[in-house]
């Protein structure tokens, strides 16, 4: 190849990042965006591929702690900023970066690597499985109403500048993290991402707006959104574009979404990347007019099968032997015995006969409890070697709350 994979140096960041921007279309970012991602880049956890003096590949990792079933915050490499120059496609550049990166993650002692995929077919061959899904919506708010729970009218809403209430909103977010698998605890600096508001990202809409929900003077929820005014000969038909919304209880959640549904001079609400079990979806009068579209979100890769399976709990007792295939990280291949319940788990090597055979990709897909092992078995991706083992394991692996990634990275 004539290329060299090496850890990024601070002095090379601009060239490295320019290669990334070009690979994703070449549209320049605002100075504010660029400086933010410069500050968040973990230089010593990022690699580049160089052909002579030219950077032709990029890949980084963020030091995340990811919520798993049971509420534990597990160290995970948030794989990010992956690109290959168009001049160097199909020359092993991506594979060399994935190899270096997963070896590094193992050395760091982190059991998981996670990513969002620009093209989902790319990462399966490296052992990543689609573990969470989200919904995008386009609601006809002129015809859809919400049925709200008791106490909704007791919640006070007020407008606030997003930056002025950022700490209070982040406190709400932090309280939500342990309760939903797939949510990362936000590291210092990441609070700036959610209020980043370059004009280039508004698509004709207003600057970012924020409303907070309060009860007894305490912030119990928030919504950040933009409004795009539109008119035709019949009158106003503006769009409310919801960026994010979190609340600590049903009444606060309902109050925020009722507000968003009812903003004056609008008739459409859009939101992207919402959880598949978002409570307001059960409040609407007509789900068919909500334009739901489901898509993949977070991909999970078990870097250390034993440590990863021990890190979470199981909603029903499990005692199962997996025969794991892992061609890319051979240290995971072989038989593992998992025993666990809602209190904890253990997982170690075994010579016992296998109950289920699958690849590490399927384990990653099922890991957060949002993808059923039974459904993977029906697709031929999990083989049942002991009758009844598939259903038993599937129940244990499930999650009462749908796993969800609230933002990209």
Buried (B, 14 or more C-beta within 10 A) or exposed (E): EEBEBEEBEEEBBEBBBBBBBEBEEEEEBBEEBBEBBEEBBBBEBBBBBBBEEEBBBBBBBBEBBBBBBBEBBBBBBBBBBBBBBEEBEEBBBBEBBBBBBBEBBBEEEBBBBBBBBEEEEBBBEBBBBBBBBBBBBBBBBEEBEBEBEEBBEEBBBEEBEBEEBBEBBBEBBEEBBBEBBBBBBBBEEBBBBBBBBEEEBBEEBBEBBBBBBBBEEEBBBBBBBBBBEBEEEEEEBBBBBBBBBBBBBBBBBBBBBBBBBEBEEBBBBBBBBBBBBBEBBEBBEEEEBBBBEEEBBBBBBBBBBBBBBBBBBBBBEBBBBBBBBBEBBEEBBBBBBBBBBEEBBEBEEBEEEBBBBBBBBBBBBBBBBBBBBBEBBEEEBBEBBEEEBBBBBBBBBBBEBBBBBBBEB
